[in-house]
Amino acid sequence: MLLVYTHKITPRLKYTFKHICKRILNIEVGFTSKVEDFIAHNSLKMSYTKKPLSSEFFVRSNNLLFEQGLSDIDITVQQWDETKGFFPTGERSDLPFDIFAASFYLLSRYEEYLPHVKDDYGRFMAQESLAYKHRFLNQPIVDIWAFKLQDVLKKRFPDFIFSERSFKLQPIIDVPMAYYFRKKGLLRTIGGTLSDIGRFKLRQLYQRYSVLMGFKRDPYDTFKWIITKQKQCDFKFMVLFLIGDYSTYDKNISINKKEFVSLIKSVADYSDVGLKASYFALENISVLKKEKLKMESIINSELKAVRHSFSKLNLPKSYRNLIELEINEDFSMGYVDTLGFRAGTCTPFQWYDLDYEVQTPLRIHPYHCLDYALLKYDSQLDKSEHLQKLMDEVKAVNGTFVPVFHNYTFSNIERWKGYKALFNLIIETVE
């Protein structure tokens, strides 16, 4: 066990050290404010305060983990070997930066509570983040810092045996619309037909009625391919279905259609199934509760995981609603249009409520790649290279890589050409 001496044991301090030490480095961690207990400890130990006690392993603390609420923080990002660092510690510290305060800043999403510009959907944009501005968004920087800490501990405590974690893969399949043409109902089908004619989309009109008459498979119906891929893997995909009511933002087929219910059940036989919360469920907990109960009645088990429509998060409300409904896993933490690490980590972590200063039961699975974000790269080679670089960053720290694809990504639609190969590239990393 690593014993940490500090002048004040706070919820922020315990939360951050447990993520870095326990979740990333697999080291149990304890805390003390008593010098005699610290001296008596005969294994890993360090002091985290303003001044060292003696010649022990020491990291000079920033004030952030001892504060409450929000404040204006002056952050200067500097180069640190192959990565970046902030909150410098001075000469006497064994680490040049306070990685614990810096990690808390990123994990708690502190910057998302501060004034910032939002996009048209009210989302926090990558361009607003500290990581984007200082060019470390493409690194799981919290995990990198953790292993820098481990390197120093190994030198200080050469007899201690550190256990290693292994690289993991958690593919997410998002299903906002199960079928493009089928099961839409008479009015929507007529509306789509008139739209095709009005816009001279004769090829789409032909495809529409080829599907409706049973001559062709619906372009969004890629579920046989998904299940086949799942059968080839030892790990489970997480498939998230949108079952909310039809609206301006959500256009899936009705959950009252028996075939849609059967589809969800059949996928649940092979993969983990969760809920893609509708756009209006983000603001209205009663709508979210209705969708949760409906999904639970379909899969005949408790709903474990949710992903918000359009990856929209309104902190802290969005996460508090999940906690109130006892939904304990979220897959919304990432950027729609940019590859990278929104929370600075590739390790699932508990959400910390900054207003209440408490670690919550909600487990955040940050995603690092959304299929849409790869569209900005022109060639298949560019897409593959950027995807591979991202996976290599996660592999270097034996983290968990979380890509988000959609059912329509695996269709034959021109826009998504080559995405099956990209998904196969990801799957092959653990084979």
N, C-alpha and C positions, 0 to 999 in steps of 0.2 A: 504493500500500500504506500502511496505517496502522501506524506503528511505535509500540509501547507500551514505555515505560521503566518498569521496576519493580525493587524491591530483591530480589525472589525470584521466579523463574519456576516455577510449580507446575502440576501436571496440572489442578487445578481452574481456575486462572486461564486456561490455554490453552483449555480446554473452553468456558468461559463466553464469552470474547471471540470465539471462532470462531463460536459460535451467534449472538451479537448482530451481529457485524460481517460475517461471511461469509454465513451462512444468511439473515439478515433484510435486511441493508443491501447485500449483494453487494460488500463491500469486503475485499480481501485484508488479512490482519493478520500482523504479525511482532512479535517480543519481544526486548528486550535489557536487560541489566543494566549495560551499559557506557555511561557518560555521553558519551564521545567519539563513539560510533556514533550515539547519539541526536542529538547536536548536528549531525553531518554529514548526517543524513537531511533531504532537501529537499522532502518531500511531507507528507502527513498524519502528525501525531504527537501523542502525549499521554503524560503521566506518570501512573502509577497507583501511588501509594505514600503515605507519611504526610505528606511535605512536598514542595512544588514545588521544582524545581531553580532556576527563574528565573521568567519570566513566560509559560511555555508553557501550553498547554491541560492542565489538571490536575484529576484527580478523586481526592479523598482516600479511601484504601482502608480498608475494614473488614477485620478480621482473618480473616473466614470463608474467603477463598480461599487463605489461607496456613496453615490448620490441617489436621489430619488427624483422621479419625474424627468421632464425634458429641460434641456438648457442649450444655449448656443455653444457649439464646440468648435474650436479652431483646430483644423486638421491639416497637417503638412505631410504629404505622402513622399517617401524617399525610396531610392533603390536599395534592395537588400539581397545581395547575391543574384540569383536568377528570378527573384520575385520583388515585391514591394513591401513596405512596412510603414506604419504610422504610430503615433504616440511614443516618441523616442524616450529612452530611459536614462541616458547618461553613462559615464565611464565605469562606475562601480557595479553596474548591473551585468549579469552574465548573459543576458539577451539585449540586443541593441534597441528593441522595441517592446512595449508592453503588449504582447500578443493576446492577452486575456481581455483587456479593455477593448482592443481593436476587434477581437472576435465577437464580443458582446454587441458592439456597435453594428456589425454586419448581421449577426444572427437575429437580433431583436428587431431588425429593419428600422432602426432608430431614424434613419434619414427619411423614411416614408411617413413619419409623423410630423416632420418639419414642413414648412411651406414649400411647395413645388408645383411645377406645371404638369397638368394631366393631359392625356390625349382625348379624342372625341368620345371614348367610352368611359372616361373618368379613371383611366389606369395610370399607375406610376410607370414612367417610361425609362428604358435602359439609359437613355442619354442624360437623365437627371441624376443618375447614381454616381457615387464616388468611384466605384470600380470602373465604370465606363470612361469617366473623365480622366482617370489616371492609368488607364490601360492595364488593369489586372482582372477585368471581367472574365477573361478566358482561362483563368486559373482558379482551382479550388483552394483559395489562399489560406483559409482557416486550417485546412488539412495539411497544407504545406508547412505552415507555422508550427502545427502540432508535431510534425516529424523533425523540425529543427529543434524543438524542445527535447524530443526524445534523443537526438544526437548528443546534446549537451549532457543529459542525464546518464547516457551510456558511458561518457567519459568520466563523469563524477562517481558513478556507481557501477564499475565494470563487472561486478559479480552478479548483478541483478539480471535475470533472464526476462526479456520482453517478448510477449506473445505477438504474433502477427495476424492481422485480419486478412481476408481474401477479397478480391474484386468480385462485385456482384452486379447483376443486370436486372432492372425492373422496367420492362417495356410497358407503355401505356397506350391503349387503343381507345381513342375518343370517338363516340358515335353520336354526333349531333343530328344526323339524319340517316336512318337505316337504309332507306330506299329513295332513289331520285324520282322515279316515275310511279312506282307501284304503291298501292294502298293509300293514296292521297285523298280519296273521296271524289265524288262527281264534280262538285263546284271547283275544287282546286285543279282537277284534271282539265276541265273546260277552260279555266283561266290560263293554265299553262299552254293549252293548245292555241288559244287566241293570241297569246304572247309570242309563241313560235311563228305563227302566221304573220303577225304584225311586224315582227323584226326580221322576217324572211329567213328564219332559222329552219330551213326545210330539212336539212340533215337531222337536226334534233327532233323535228316533228316525226320524221320517219322512224328514228330510234325509239321515240316515246311509244308509238303504237306497235312497234315490233316487240317491245317489252310487255306492254299491256295485253297483247294478244298471245303472249307466251312463246314467241319465236326467238327471243333473245333474253339473256340474263340482265337484270337491272344493273347499271354501271356501279352503283354504290353497294351492291350485294356481294361483298368480298369475304363473307363470313366463313365459307368453306375453306378458303385459302388460309384465313387466320387460324382456324381450328387445326388445319393440317400442320401449320407451323408450330402451333402450341404442342401438338403431339410429339414433335421432334425435340422439344426442349424439356430439361429437367426442372426448370423454374417456371413459375406461373406469370402469365400476362395479367395486367389489370385492365379490364374492359369496362368503360364507363358509358352508360346509356342515358341520353336525355329523354325523360318521360313527361316533361312539363307540358302545359297547355300551349297550343299554337298561338304565336304572337308575332309582332314585327321582328323580333330578334331570334325566336326559336321556331323552327319550321319542321320539326320531326313529325312522323305520322302519329295518329292517336294511339294512346296506350290501351284504348278500348278494343283495338283490333286484335283478334285472337292470334293471328300470325306473328304479330310483333311480340306478344307475350311469350309465344312458343320460341321465338328467336332468342330472347333473353335467357329463357330457361335452358335452351340447348347450348348456348355459349357458357353458361354457368356450370355446365357439366364438366367443362374442361379448364376454364380459366376463372380467376377471381373476377367478380362483377361488382361494380360500384355505381354511384349516381353522378351524372353530369347535371349539376344544379342549374335550373333555368335562369334566365336573366333576371326575372322578377323575384326569384327566390333569394337573390342576393340581398335585397332590401327588406323582404317580408318573411319573417321567420315562420309564419303560419303556412305560407306557400311551400317553404322548404320542408316543413314537417309533413305536409300532405304528400309531397313527392317521396320523402323518406319512407313513410308508412306504405305507400303503394309499391315501392321497390322491394321492401321487406316481404310483402305479401306475395310477390312474384318469385323471389329467390328462396323464400321460406327460411330465412336466417337474418340475423341482425346486420344492418348496413354498417360497413366498416369505413368505407372510403368515399370521398366526394372530390369532384373537381368543378370549379366554377366556370360558367359560360364565359367565353372570351378571356379566360384567365384573369378575370377582374377580381380584385381584392379591395375591400374598404376596411382598412385596419383602424381600430380593432374589431369593428362590428361584425365583419364577415366571420371571423374566427370565433368570436364569442357565441354567435348563433349556432355554430357547429358543436361547440362544447355544451351549450344548453340542451341540445338534442342528443347528446351523448354519441356524437360521431367523432371518432378518434383519429382519423387519418385524412390528410388533405394532399392533393396533387396539383395545386394551383400556383405554387411559388416558382415563377420563372418569367421569362420575357417572350412575348409572342413573336416579335420580329428580330430578335437578336440571340445568337448562341451565347451560352455562358452560365455563370453561377451567380444568380441574383442575391442569394444569401451568403455567398462566399464559401460554401461548403458542398461536398458531394456525399455527406453523411446525413441520414435522416435525423431530425432534431425536434425537441419539444418546443412549442411556441411559448414565448415569455410575454406576459401581458404587462406592458410598461406602465399602464395606468394603475393597476393593482399591485405591481411589483411582485409577481408570483409566476412560478413555472406552472404551466397548465398540462392537462392530460393529452392535449391535441398534438399529434405527431405530424410534423411537416416533412413531406418527401419532395424536396426541390427538384424540378426537372431542368435539364440542361440543354435540351434541343427540341424544338417544335418543328414539325415538318414544314410549316409555312415559312419559318426563318431561313430555310435552305433555298427557297425560291430566288433569293437575291443573287445566288451564284449561278452563272450562266450555264456552264457545262457540267456534265455528270462527273467529270474528273474533279472539278472544283468542289462540288458538293461532297464527294467522297473524301477528299483531302481535308476539308474543314471538319467533317464528322470524325475522321480518324484522329486528327489532332486533339479534338475534344475528349475522345475516348482515351487517348494516350495520357492526357492530363489526369484523368480519373484513375487509370490503371497504375500510374506512378505512385499514388497514395493508397492503392487498394480500396478505393471508395465504391460507391454505388452509382452506376450510370443510369439515368432516367430519361429516356427519349419519349416524346409524345407524337404518335402518328394518329391518323384518322382512318376510318374504314374506307373512305373514298380515295385515300392516298394510294391504295393498292389497286385502284381501278385502271382501265385502259384509257382514261381521259388524258389528252395530250399534255396538259399542265403537269400531271403527276407521273409522266413517263420516267422510268428508271428508279422510282421510289421503292419498288419491291426489292430491287438489288441493294439499295441503301439499308433497308430493314434486314436483309440477309447478312449484309456486312456487319451489322451490329450483333446479330444473333451468333455469328461465327466467332465473335471475340471470346466466348466462354465455352466453345466446343472443343 
